[in-house]
Amino acid sequence: MRCSNNLVGFLNFLTFLFSIPILGGGIWLARHAATDCEHYLQKPIIALGVFLMVVSLAGIFGACCRVNWLLWFYLLVMFILILVLFIFTIFAFVVTNKGAGEVVSQRGYKEYKLGDYSNWLQKRVDNNKNWNRIKSCLIDSKVCKSLEDDKTTTATLFFAKNLSPIQSGCCKPSDSCNFQYMSPTVWTNNGTAGATNPDCNAWSNDPTVLCYNCQSCKAGVLQNLKGHWKKVAVINIVFLVFLIIVYSIGCCAFRNNRWDNSNQWKPYP
């Protein structure tokens, strides 16, 4: 009968150990962050570490020390977490359902258009404040560095490359601009740029500008985000099953606590 209490305590002890390096990593970032991206990450990581630590301690003391209100708090947080993860998983599948790269004739890479993605995602990257942060992260992470360093690649070899969505959207001009290839990140406007594509005017050979202000760059980021969100959604499904099992065990432990509190005269088996 007490197996559920011990199991909840053991699982939460593992969670508590897991929270220590997460919290430590967040504190390390707070002191040593060198880029804006790392600064943005520190608060969520610290918050996650503190959350896991508090909830796991509530589970340990609630289950093993028979503290009923702590175990009730633990189960409430678990229920909210299960609900939030379920909603997020459905939401992730819905908002990433639209959008895909367009195959370009005689090119190894695809090109991406912002209008192909869900309105919700478009609004997130079209917001200047959001995009400036994303752009800063892209520049800091040097997503175009490998292309910039490759000065010997010919136009034929470059056009055959299998570029990532971000490289395709942010590190080169759109094929519709008809720019002349000089190197992977240096292109010449020969006067025949596509008049209907605003990205042609947004392109610059400056390594800190390139096509970071282009709609295609935003689309490339969304395509990359779409792939990550789908993977996270699949992982969430597995994690949800695990949480539901742990929640069920926790309910059994809570029932045991209530039984003990109502039968304090009865010795433990």
N, C-alpha and C positions, 0 to 999 in steps of 0.2 A: 504493500500500500504506500510506503514511503519512497518507493523507487522513483516516482515522478518528481518529488522534491529534490532528491539527490541529482537527478539528471538535469533538472533546470539549473541547479546550483553549478554543476560541472560545466554546462554549456555557457553559462554567463561568466564563469571564471575564465574560460577561453576567450570570450568576447572582451573581458576586461584586459587580459594580456595583449590582445590585438589592438586595443584602443591606445595603449601606451606609446608604441612607435608612431601611430598616426598623430597623436597630440604632440609628440616630440618633433615630428617632421614639420608640423605647422609652426611651432615655436622657432625652429631653426630657420624656416623661411622668413618669419617676421624679423629676424635679426640679420640674415644674410642675403635677402632677396636682391638680385642685381637688375632685374627687369620689371616692367609694369605687369607682365603676365604673372610673374611669381608673386608680386604684391597682391594681385587679385585672388590668387589661390590660397593665401595664408589664412584668411578669415574662415572660408568654408572648411578647410582642413582642421583648424583648431576647433570650430564648432562641432564637426563630426566626431572628433576625438573626445571632447567633453560629453557630448550626447551619449556615445557608446559607453563611456566610463560610468556616467550616472545611472543609466538604465541597467547596465550589467550589475552594478552594486545593489540596486534595488531588487533585481532578480535573485542575487546571491543571498542577501540578508532576508528577503521575503520568503524564499523557499527553504533555506537551511536553518534559519533562526525562528521560523514560524511567525514572522511579523506580517500580519494579515494586510495592513494598510499599504505596506511597501509592495507586497505582491499584487494587490489590487491596482496600484499605480503602474506597476510593471506591465500588467495585462492591458491596462487602458492604453499605454503608450504603444504596445505591440499591436493592438487593434487599429489604432490610428495609423501606424506605420504600414500595416497591411493594406488598409484602405487607400492611403496615399500612393503606395507603389502600384496598386491595381489601377487606379485612375491614371497615373503617369504612363503605365504600360499601354493602356488603350489610347491615350493621347499621343504617345510617341508613334504608334502604328498609323494613326489617322493623319498627323501632320507630315509624316514622311512618305505618305502614299504617292504623292505627286512629285514629278521632277526626275529627269534623266538626261544624260549627256547625248548630244547629237553627233552622229558619225559624220566626219568630214572626208570627202573624197580624197584618196591618196594620202591620207594622214594616219599616223599611228595613234594619235590622241583624239579625244572628243572635245567638243566645245559646249559651254553651258550658258543658258539664258535664265535670268532672274525670274522672268514671268512664268516659267514652267513649274515653279514651286508653290507651295501653299501660301495663301495670303498672310497667315499668321507668321510664318518664317520670313516672308518678304518684309513685313513691317518691322521685324526685329533688326534686320541688317540695314534697312533703309533709314533707321533712326541714326542721326549723325553722331550722337553721343556713344551709342553702342558700336557703330562702325569704326569710329576713331580708336576705341579700345581694341577692337579686333584687329584693325590695321596695324596698330602699335605692336600687338603680339606677333603678327605675321612678319613684320620687319625685324623684330627682336629675335625671332626663331630662325631667320635667314632661310626662308622656304625656297628662295630663288638662288641661293648661294652656289649650289652644285651646277646650275646652268650658267651663272656668271663666270665661274672658274673655267668652264669648258670653252676655250677660245678657238679650238682647232676643228670643232664639228662643222661639217659642211651643211648646206641647206638641205640636201637630200637626206643626210643622216638625221638631222634635227626633225624634219617632218615625219620621219619614221619612228621617232621616239614615242614610247608609251608614257606620257606625262600624267602626273596625278591631277585630280580636278583643280586643286589650288594652283599648281604650276601652270596648268593650261589657262586658267582664268586670270591669274595675277602676274605671271612672269613674262608673258608675250602678248602682243596685240592680236585682236581677232583676225581670222583669215579673211573676213569680208573687207577689212581695211586695205588689203592688197599692198602692204608695206614690203619693201625690199629687205631681205634677210642679210644682215652683216655678221651677227653672232647671235647666240641664243637670247641675249637680253639687249641687243642693239639692232634697231631697225630703222630704215630710212623711208620717210614719206615721199613717194614719187609723184604725188599729185593726183593719184587715182583712188584716194581713200573713200570708203563707203559713206555716202552722205547721210544715209538713214541710221547709221550706227554711231551714237554719241561716244562710245568707247574709243573711237579712232582719235578724237581730240583729247581724250583723257590720258592717252599713252605718252610716256616720257622715257627717254633712255637713261635718265638719272636713276641709279640703283635704289635710291630711297623712295622713288615714285613709281616707276614702271607702270603697271596697270592696277595698282592698289586702289585707285579711285574709280575703277571701271565696274560696270554692272556685272560683267563676266566674272570678276574677282569675287563679288558677293555671291554669285551663283555657284562658283567653285567651292567657296566656304560652305554653302548650304548642302552641296552634294557630299562633301566630306562629312559634315555634321549628320546628314541623313544616314550614311553608312554606319557611323558610330552609334547613333540612336537606335538603329535596328538591332545592332549587336547587344546594346544595353537592355533593350526591351526583351530580347530572348533570355539574357541572363536574369532579368527581373522575374521572369516566369518561374525559372528554377528556384530563385531566392524566395519567391512568394510561397511556393510549395513547402520549402524548408521552414519559413516563418509560421505558416499555418500549423505544421506539425509541432513546432516548439510552443506555439500558442495553446494548442490542445493539451500538451503536456503540462503547461503552466496552469491551465484550468483545473486539471486533476490535482495539482499541488495546492491550489487555492481551496479546492474542496476538502483536501486533507487538513489544511489549516483550520478551516471552519469546524471540521469534525473534532479536531484536538481542542479547540477553544470551547466547544460545547460539552466536551467530555474530559475535562481536566483531571478528574479523579481517576480516569482509566489509564493504567501504565502503557507506555509504548510497546508494541510487540517486538 
